[in-house]
Amino acid sequence: MEKTNENASVRIKEKAIELGFLDCGISATRFLAEEKDRLVKWLQDGMNGEMEYMANHLEKRIDPRLLVENSRSVISVLLNYFPSDKQIDPEAPVLSKYAFGTDYHFVMKDKLGELLQFIQSEIAPCEGRCFVDSAPVLDRAWAARAGLGWIGKNTNLISTEHGSFFFIGELIIDLELPVDDKIVRNHCGNCTRCLDACPTQALVSPFVLDARRCISYQTIENRGEIDQALKGKFENRVFGCDICQDVCPWNLKSEAHHEPAFLPDLKLMNLTKGEWNGIDKSLFNELFRNSAVKRTRFEGLKRNLKFLEE
């Protein structure tokens, strides 16, 4: 397919910002050789825990041309979720910031769908797919290649302008676009705040996360019993964990989002420690009907609460 002109990329980025995205960058589809080597070693070391799906479709993870036929471009977008609200009770079990509002999968897919329609109608006819953390796509790798940030020592994508409290999504399309020829250098320097702050030592070395020790993995992905060796190390986290981001100096740049769908239910933010521990299925369904917290299910949340109290 013929390459579009430079103005096409500018218009796509402007539309992305108009839709509420924090940033947008474009890279060319290619085989991710370096990422493959790191991923294979990580899997061989068993650091994915029970996330067996991480080992599935390996070739698709590192080559988007196998996901979208004849794909030429990866359009990466960021969506801010940093909240202005805080949980009222300082002793209440702590919910990860990303789970305060509506499940981000729905919100981002809708916006990406609009962006794809814009490209098809205003830029050039094309085919493509939207991806939001639910398919074998290496989101952070593509965002880094699009110049949106660097992958930090805590394994999160970090932006010099926005910090790291954002979701990442992609459009992979069969239209060749001018790419962003800028790779953001690593700005972590000698800082080790994320490694030092992780209460379970899940960051086993800079840029390497052992998911089996990660609070997010244990409270969300793990379907069995939580590892008793981690007892007393969760710092009251009941679903997800933001510690390695909270201590990152680059997140001093974080500003509150303006996405209505991410605004939390005040009832949720006002829950006391006692109300959390006494939560029943009816209240769970009421508070988390459209939330990412549904992923752990009611039984999983009760397991997490019990682990914090024992």
N, C-alpha and C positions, 0 to 999 in steps of 0.2 A: 504494500500500500504506500502511496506517495507521502512523503514527509510534509507536515503542515509547516506554516511559517512561524516565525518567532512570536508573533502577536497572539497566536493560539494559546500558547502556554500562559501568557500574561492574562488573557481573558479567563482561562480556566482557574487560575489562582485567585483572580478577583471574585469569580463566582463562588469559589470555596469559602472565601472570607465572608461574602454576603450571606452564605448559608449558615454561618456561625462557627466555622472551623477556625482554629487558632493559627494554623499555618498549613502550607501546602507545598510540596516539592515533587519533581518528576525525575525518574531515572529510566534507563533502557533495560528491558528484560534481558537477563543473562543467567548463565550457570554460576552459582555461588560456591566456588571451589573452596575458598578459605573457610566459609561458614560450614561447609560440609565436614571438613576435617574436625572442627571444634565440636560440632553436633555429634558426630560419630563417637568421638572420645568421651563426651559427656554421657552418652547413652551406654557405652561400654562400661563406664565406671558406675552405672546404676543410679546416677543422680536424678533420674526422672521419677524414681519411686514407682508408684502404681500407675503413673501416667503412661500407660502402654501406647496410647495413641500417638505419643511423640515419636515413637519408632516406626509408625505406620506411614506409608506414602513418602518415604524418605526422598526419593528422586523428585517428587512434586514440590517438596519443601524447598529444595534448592534450585529448582528450575521452573519458573512460572509458566513457561511455554508449554508445559505438560498439563497445566491447569486450565489455561485459556488458549485454545488453538490459534496459532499465528499471532500471538500477542507480541506487541512491540514496546509498550510503555507501561510503567508502574507509576500511578499517581498516588502519592502518600499524603495523608492528611492527619492532623492532630486536632483533638477536641478537648478543651479544658474541662476539668471536673473539680477544680479546687474550690471548696465550699466556703461560704462566709459564716455558716452556722456551725455550732459545736454542740455536742451532747451536754445537757445541762448538769447531770449528776457526775461529779468527778470520780465517783466510785463505781459507776455503772460499767458493765462490760463494754469494751471499745469496738466499734464497728469501723471498718476501713472506709475512708472518705469516698471512695469510688462507688460504694454501695448505698449512699444516702438516698438517692432518687431512683428514677426509672432505670431499668436494666439498659446499659449503654448499647448493647447489641441492637436493640430496636431503634434507638435514637440515631445512631450512626448509620445504620443501613438505610433509613429513610433519607437522610441527608446525602449519602453517597448515591442513592438512586436518583435523586434530583440532579446531582452533579453529572451523572452519566447521561441523563436525558438532555441536559443542557449541551453537553459535548456533541451528542448525536444530532441535535436539531440546530445548534448554532455554530459548531466548529466543522464537523464532517461526519458523514455516516460511519458508524463503527459498531463493533460488537465487543462486549466485555462483561466482567463480573465484579460485584462488590464483595469485599472481604472485611470482616470485623472479628478477628480473634476466634473464628469458628471453622477454619479450614487450614490445611497445611501450608501456611504462608509465614515466612520469617519477618514479621512486622518491623521489628527494630532494625534489622539489617537493611531493609529497603528504605526505611525512613532516614537512616544514616547515609545511605548512598544518594538520597535525594537532597542531602544537605540540611536536614532538619535538626541535626544534633549529633552527638556522639554517644556510644554505649559506655556508660560509666562503670566504675568498680563495683557498683551494686547491681549491675547488669541491666539497669533501666536506661532508656534513651533520655539524654539530658540536653536541653536547649539552652544556649547562652542567654536567650531572650525570655524564655518562659519557664525554666526549671524542668520538672518532670511529672507534674500532676496532670497528665493528659492521657487520653486514649489514642490509639493508633489504628488507622484503617487504610484500605487501599482500593483503588480501581485498577484492574489489570485489563488493558484494552488492546485491540489489534490495530491501533492507529499510532503511527510513529510521530512522536512529538519531540521538540527540542528539549534536551535534558538540562538539569541543573548541574553545571560543572563546578561544584564546590563540595569538598569534603571537609566537614568541621573537625579540626584536630581535637584530640583528647585534652580536656581542660581540668582533669582531676588532679594532676600534679602529684604532690606528695601526700595529699589529704587521704586519710583512712577513717574518717568519721563513721561512714556506713559500716565498715568492717568492725570497728570498735564497738559500735552501738548495738549490733545485732545480738539479742539476748540468747539466741540458740546457736550462735556461730555457724549460721547457714552459709554465710559468705566465707567459704573455706580458703579462698585466696582472692586477690583482686580479679574481678571479671568472671569469677566462677561461683555459681550458686548450687549448693547441694539441696535440691528441693525437699529431700526427706527430712531435713532439719528446719525447713522454712515454716514459719507460723501460718503463712497464707496457704501453703500446700496442706498442712495438717488440718486446718480448720475448714478447708473448702474441697480440695481434691481427694483427700484420704477418706475412703468409705468405711474403713475398719476402726479399730481402737487407736487412739492417739498414743504415740510412743511415750511410755512412762519415763524414759530418760530425760524427757523435756519438761517434766513436771516442775512447776514453779518458775518457768522461764518465759511464759507467754505475755507477761506484763499486761494482763487483763484483756488481751485481744480475743474476741469471740468469733470474728469473721474477717479474715484478711489481716494485713499488717502494713503500716505505713512507716515504721521506725526508720528504715534505711533511707527513706525519702525525707522524713521530717528533719533529720540531722544534716542533710545535704545543704551546703551553703548556697548552691545555685537555686534552691527553692525559696530563698529570701525574695526572689523575683516573682514568686507565684502571686497571682491576683485572682480574686473570686470570679467564678464563671458567671455567665448571663444566660444560661440555658434553663428555661422554665422546667423542662422535664427532669432536671437533676435536683430541683428544689426538694428538700426532705419534708416528710410529714411531721408536723410539729409534735404530734403524739409520740412519734418515734424518738425525736430528739429530747423529749421530756421524760422518757422512761427512767425510773429510778433503778438502782441496783436490785431492790426487792422485786420490782415489777418484771425486770428482765428474768430473774431466776424463777419467777412464778408464771412465765409466759405459757399459754396453752395454744392448742392448734388453731383455735378460732382467731385469737389475736395475731398469731403468726401469719395466717392467711390475710388478715386485714392489713397488716403493716407491710407485708412483703409480696403482695399480689403481683406487682409488676417489677419486682426488685431482683437484682442479681443474687440476693440472699436465698432465693428459692433454690439455687443450685445445690445448696447443702441440705435442703429439705428440713422439715421440722425436727425429725429424729436426729439429724446431724447437728443442728443448732443446740438441741438439748444435751447432746453428748459434749459439745464444746463448753457449754455452761457448767456442766457437771465437772469437767476436767479443771476448770478454773477454781471451783469451790473445794475440791477434794484436798 
